[in-house]
Amino acid sequence: MKYKGYLITPSTTGAKCYSIATEGRGGKIPDVMSGVFTSTGAAMQVVDLYLESKEKKVKKDDEEVNQS
């Protein structure tokens, strides 16, 4: 299944396990997304948390630039 630019697919390592990959050609996934998840919901939650933290970091960097 596609979710916010990532693919959540059944893992080849175990039954009812899922892994996250980048959508499209190649690309490295963040360490927090590597591994195996027990449900698609758990995998989607990790994607959401990663994207939120990435967004907060960008906003913080922008605020520092604007203050200079």
trRosetta pair geometry for C-beta under 8 A, 3 or more apart (Angstrom, degrees):
i j d omega theta_ij theta_ji phi_ij phi_ji
1 7 7.3 150 75 -156 36 60
1 8 5.2 -17 61 61 89 95
1 9 7.7 175 20 -77 56 52
1 40 6.5 38 38 -144 138 137
2 5 8.0 48 -174 -57 92 9
2 6 7.5 148 -157 79 55 38
2 7 6.1 -36 -100 -99 58 66
2 23 6.1 54 -133 -100 100 135
3 6 5.6 -31 73 67 78 85
3 7 7.7 132 25 -109 76 19
3 8 5.6 16 14 -8 125 114
3 43 7.7 121 53 116 152 101
3 44 5.5 -101 -178 -110 159 92
3 47 5.9 122 117 67 115 169
4 47 5.6 146 61 151 127 129
4 48 7.6 125 8 -79 163 61
4 51 6.4 -69 156 -53 145 156
5 22 7.4 -23 149 -152 83 70
5 23 5.3 -134 -174 25 45 122
6 20 5.3 -2 170 -167 130 100
6 21 6.8 150 -168 75 79 36
6 22 6.3 -62 -118 -113 69 36
6 23 5.9 -137 -103 -26 14 92
6 29 7.5 77 -127 -116 117 117
6 33 7.4 -109 -140 -160 152 151
6 47 5.4 -146 37 -116 145 132
7 20 7.1 145 77 -158 51 49
7 21 4.7 -20 61 64 104 90
7 22 7.2 20 13 97 92 14
7 23 5.3 130 -38 -83 90 73
8 18 5.4 20 178 173 91 128
8 19 7.5 173 -149 83 53 32
8 20 5.8 -22 -97 -99 69 70
8 37 7.9 -47 -148 54 108 135
8 40 5.3 107 134 -137 143 87
8 43 4.6 128 -128 115 125 146
8 44 6.8 -47 -54 -60 157 75
8 47 7.8 -93 -62 -32 114 138
9 18 6.6 156 80 -153 28 80
9 19 6.1 -25 65 61 80 79
9 21 6.5 -6 13 12 117 114
10 17 7.2 91 -163 76 63 53
10 18 6.0 -60 -105 -101 34 67
10 19 7.9 23 129 17 16 80
11 14 5.9 13 91 42 119 71
11 17 4.0 -44 38 105 127 99
11 18 5.8 -165 -25 -111 92 9
11 19 4.5 102 -91 -24 93 101
11 36 5.0 15 -82 -126 168 106
13 17 6.2 -55 73 82 87 147
13 19 8.0 88 15 -49 108 124
13 36 5.9 -98 63 -80 130 145
14 17 4.1 59 75 1 99 137
14 36 6.6 72 33 -177 116 156
16 38 7.1 18 133 -164 93 63
16 39 7.9 -13 170 -85 90 61
17 36 4.5 1 177 -179 125 117
17 37 6.8 140 -166 67 70 39
17 38 6.5 -42 -112 -105 68 40
18 36 7.0 133 63 -163 35 66
18 37 4.8 -37 68 67 90 94
18 38 7.7 -24 21 70 89 6
18 39 6.9 3 11 149 127 10
18 40 5.6 114 -53 -82 171 59
18 42 7.7 149 54 64 118 96
18 43 5.0 -82 105 -38 126 144
19 35 7.4 -170 -122 97 85 31
19 36 5.8 -47 -78 -105 85 61
19 37 7.1 155 -87 15 33 86
19 43 7.7 148 -164 -113 7 135
20 29 6.0 144 109 -150 99 156
20 33 4.5 -79 78 177 140 108
20 34 7.8 -109 58 -84 97 28
20 37 7.4 52 -30 -5 95 127
20 43 5.5 169 -63 -162 103 111
20 46 7.1 -124 -34 87 153 125
20 47 6.6 176 -129 -68 143 103
21 29 6.6 -113 -131 -46 34 135
22 26 7.1 -7 71 116 134 31
22 27 3.6 -53 64 82 172 130
22 28 7.6 40 -30 44 136 12
22 29 5.8 -161 -44 -69 88 87
24 27 6.8 64 79 -10 97 133
29 33 4.5 -97 162 84 118 123
29 34 6.1 147 91 -65 112 76
30 33 5.1 84 64 10 79 103
30 34 7.7 -135 101 -19 43 84
30 50 5.8 166 51 -145 148 136
31 34 5.6 -46 -151 15 41 115
32 46 6.3 -172 141 -171 96 106
32 49 7.7 -110 148 95 144 111
32 50 5.7 172 82 -87 132 112
33 46 5.8 144 -103 135 72 124
33 47 6.9 59 -108 -82 121 67
33 50 6.3 -21 -52 -50 108 159
37 40 7.7 107 105 -92 125 21
37 42 4.4 -174 -173 96 114 112
37 43 4.2 172 59 -64 162 86
37 46 6.9 -134 -88 0 139 136
38 42 5.6 58 51 14 75 154
39 42 4.7 102 56 3 81 98
39 43 7.1 -146 97 -1 47 86
40 43 5.5 -55 -150 40 38 113
40 44 6.1 40 151 -22 70 105
41 44 5.7 -53 -144 36 30 110
41 45 6.4 35 154 -23 63 104
42 45 5.6 -51 -150 32 31 115
42 46 6.7 32 152 -18 63 102
43 46 5.8 -53 -153 33 34 111
43 47 6.6 35 149 -18 65 104
44 47 5.6 -52 -150 36 36 113
44 48 6.3 38 152 -20 67 105
45 48 5.6 -52 -147 36 32 113
45 49 6.3 31 155 -17 65 106
46 49 5.8 -53 -144 38 31 110
46 50 6.3 32 156 -20 64 107
47 50 5.8 -58 -149 37 28 111
47 51 6.3 23 157 -15 65 109
48 51 6.0 -60 -146 39 28 107
48 52 6.3 28 156 -20 65 108
49 52 5.7 -54 -146 36 30 112
49 53 6.4 26 157 -16 65 106
50 53 6.0 -59 -149 38 29 107
50 54 6.2 28 154 -19 64 109
51 54 5.6 -53 -144 38 32 114
51 55 6.2 35 154 -22 65 106
52 55 5.7 -55 -147 36 30 112
52 56 6.4 30 155 -19 65 106
53 56 5.7 -51 -146 36 33 112
53 57 6.4 36 154 -22 63 105
54 57 5.8 -54 -151 33 31 113
54 58 6.6 30 152 -18 64 105
55 58 5.8 -54 -150 35 32 110
55 59 6.5 31 153 -17 65 106
56 59 5.8 -55 -148 37 32 111
56 60 6.3 33 154 -20 66 106
57 60 5.7 -54 -147 36 30 111
57 61 6.4 31 154 -18 64 106
58 61 5.8 -55 -149 37 31 111
58 62 6.4 33 152 -20 64 106
59 62 5.6 -55 -149 36 32 113
59 63 6.4 34 153 -22 65 103
60 63 5.7 -51 -150 32 32 112
60 64 6.7 32 152 -18 63 103
61 64 5.8 -54 -152 34 33 112
61 65 6.6 33 152 -19 65 105
62 65 5.7 -55 -150 35 34 111
62 66 6.3 32 153 -19 67 107
63 66 5.7 -55 -146 38 32 111
63 67 6.4 31 156 -21 64 107
64 67 5.9 -56 -148 34 30 111
64 68 6.9 38 153 -30 62 102
65 68 5.9 -52 -158 20 33 115
